[in-house]
Amino acid sequence: MGEKMEIKLSDHFTYKRLLKFTLPSIAMMIFTSIYSVVDGFFVSNFAGDIPFKAVNLIMPFLMIMATVGFMFGTGGTAIVAKTLGEGDSEKANRYFSLFIYVTFSLGVIFSIVGITFIRPIASALGAEGEILENCVIYARIVLMALPFVVLQYLFQSFFVAAAKPRLGLAVIIAAGVTNMVLDAVLVTTFPQEHKLAGAAIATATAQFIGGTVPLIYFFRKNSSILRLGKTSFDLKAILKACTNGSSEFMSNVSMSVVGMLYNKQLLRFAGDDGIAAYGVMMYISMIFSAAFVGYTIGTAPVISYNSGAGNHSELKGILQKSLRIIGTFGICMFAEAQLLAAPLSKIFVGYSESLTEMTTHGFHIFATAFLFMGFAIFSSGFFTALNDGLTSAVISFLRTLIFQAGAVLLLPLIFGIDGIWISIAAAEVMAVVFSTIFLICKRKKYNY
């Protein structure tokens, strides 16, 4: 019965089937975000505001280090799913194995470099005094698990390509629950000076689980269409995966660079409190945008498969249905954010009335971005899935770096601190305009 119900990449996708197939990926990304948010909650409420500011200051750098997993996950999945669509499962498995070995090796190298140079990096980001010491403590512990973080991000995409999205979700839930339980135990019971280290240990342990369990699953004989085994070094395939996934890499690096830019602008216009307020918005935004990212990851192998199989009518149907689904998601998220702005702000920074007020006001403005965010995220992922990494990278580059950086530098000069909150929404509107242009211009090339 279980086999009968399983959805295959070659199936015809109705709205119901599309949502059913992508739901585990959406839940997986939301759950990944939630356990980052739980970290923030425990650090803010138990370790104190200085450790919370330190985590928010260093987090963009840690995210940059982990993006290699996103790059090979999305870029590699597009190649593997397309190869499966062409009917060559042996070659698909060779590619799959190659991408995993390369990604893990890069994770080890980045981990060593990050741990060695974290103090000057944190200092360059504006950390000083007690905040600097807290940045170093937190980052060194989390960076120890970096090789497993990159695998966790990689497998989030490959579980979908293997037609096992539910298994991917189960792994993320196991990792997330571990993180939450350890946060609750370590952060609350450790002495005050070690509470931040407790939060970092909780995160690193969860990431170790999130990367190791899928590794064991794919190494052993399993019921999926993918198996980890022998491969040969193929520079062309590695470069193609990097090009395909360059948009996701660019998107995550740009978001982190822009995050650092935001922190500098917030220090200028609102001081340390601005960083704390922005941190809260980022945590909540992470959950909301995770739904769009999860949906995009969930549909990507289906798009790649149908592109490889030359099934153009199915490709067109998936695109049209997806744009409608994302529009509906966006409206619901905007409404939800308006209702939840105050209670969510209180959960994180309820210890300060002025900070709660600043965060609530900022979030009401910031939430407008949710109406537009999903379209550019999906459009970029759509071109990645079609193995058109360049178009995907251009959309991501414009959305996450050019438009956001330009907006956050310009708008505060006109609107003050409100300009910082407006800038994300302004950048998303511009990204939708350019995504639409690309979708129209490329429709004949890809027959969608």
C-alpha positions, 0 to 999 in steps of 0.5 A: 500500500505504501509503495502504491501511494508514493509519488514519483518524479514521472507522475502528472502533478495536480495541485493536490499532488504538488502540495503533497510532494512538496509538503515534507520539503516545506516542513523540513525547511521550516523546522530547520528555521524553527530550531535556529529560532529556539536557539535565539530564544534561549540565548536572548532570555537566559544567556542575556542581551550581549550573547544574543547580539553576539550571535546575531553579529556572527551568524551571517559569517557562519551562514556563508561558510555553510552555503557550499552545502546549498550550492552542491545540494541544489546544483547537484540535484538538478544534474542528478534528477535530469540524468534520472529523467534521461534514464541513466540511473548508474551515472546519476548515482556516480554524480550523487556520490561525487557531490557528497564527497566533494562537499564534505571535503570542502566543509572540513577545509572551511571548518579549519580556516574558520576556527583559526581566523574567527577572532579577526573576522568577528572584529572586522564585523564590528564586534568588540569587548564582551561581544567579540569574546562571545562571538569567538566562543559561539562560532568556534563550537559551531564551526566544529560541526561545519562538515556535517552542516554542509551535508545536512543542507546537501541532503535536504535537496537529495532526499527529494531527488531520491523521492524520499522527502518524508525521510528527509523531514524525519531526519530534520525533526530528529536533529531539531528536537535534539537541538531544542532539548539540549538548549533547554537543558544546557542553556538553563543549567550551565553557569551564566558564563557558559550558557552561550557555549551550551547553546552552541553545543546544542546546535553543533550536536543537532547539525552532526545528527542532521549530516550523519544520519543521511550519510549512513542511510545512503551508504547502506542498501536502501529503498530509494533510487540513490545510493552512495558508492564508487565514483570518479573525479569529474571536474566538468560535473563539479563545475556544472553543479557549482554553476547550477547552484551558484544562485543558491550560493550567491543568494546565501552569501549575499544575504549574509553580506547584506546582513552584515551591512544591515548590522552596520546601518543599524548600529549607526541609526539605532545602536545595539538595540537595532541589532537585537530588533533586526535579529528578531525579525530575521528569526521570524522571517527565516521561518516564513521564507523557509516555506518558499525555499522548501516549496522550491526545493520540493519542486526542483527535481520534478522540474529537472526530471520533466526537462530531461524527459522532454515533457513540456506540457507538464513543465508548463503546468508545474510553473503555472500552478507554482506561481498561484500557490506561491501568491497564496502563500505570500498573502497568508504570510503577510496577514499572519505577520501583521497579527503576530508582530507584537506577541512574537516581539515580546517572546524574544525581547519582552525584557525591554519595553522600548526594544519590544516597541521598536521590533513590533513597529519595524516588523509591521513594515518589514512584513510587506516583503512576504507578499513578493519574496516567494516569486523571486525565490521560486523563479531562481530555483526554477532556472536552477532546476532547468540547469540554467545556473546563469539566469538563476544566479543573476536573479539571486544576485540582483535580489539579495545583493544589488537591490537589498544593498542599494535599498539599505544604503539609500532609504535610511537617508530618506526615512531614517530607521524606517528606511532599513525596514522598508528596504527589504520589501523594496528589494523584493518588489524589484526582484519580482519585476526582473524575475518576470522579465526572465520568465517571459524571455526564456519561455520559448527556449525551455518550452514552458 
